[in-house]
């Protein structure tokens, strides 16, 4: 069976990872702010999932490995995004080091 990596697959897998993270962190609630937080979590998870999918494709990873990475990155969206920033955006690293130095003084 030949499976193609599509926009829909990345969205579903990244969102699923974000949903799992949200449920682990907050459980289930009917409060309005719960649903707002869930929506934001899903948006962030999708954004990070797309970045990871692009990096996987660029590095010629298999579709299965790419899908797994999208799900994991959706679940750990904030940490993944921070890691990507530090690795690929040197100016962000300098700003962060400057912030840490100022915080100590």
NORFENKA-V507373 format. One record per backbone hydrogen bond with DSSP energy under -0.5 kcal/mol. CO is the residue of the C=O (numbers start at 1). NH is the residue of the N-H. Records with the same first field share a line. If there is no record, write none. Layout:
CO->NH, NH
This chain:
1->3
4->6
6->10
7->11
8->12
9->13
10->14
11->15
12->16
13->17
14->18
15->19
16->20
17->21
18->22
19->23
20->24
21->25
22->26, 27
23->27
31->35
32->36
33->37
34->38
35->39
36->40
37->41
38->42
39->43
40->44
41->45
42->46
43->47
44->48
45->49
46->50
47->51
48->52
49->53
50->54
51->55
52->56
53->57
54->58
55->59
56->61
57->60
62->66
63->67
64->68
65->69
66->70
67->71
68->72
69->73
70->74
71->75
72->76
74->77
76->80
77->81
78->82
79->83
80->84
81->85
82->86
83->87
84->88
85->89
88->90
89->92, 93
90->94
91->95
92->96
93->97
94->98
95->99
96->100
97->101
98->102
99->103
100->104
101->105
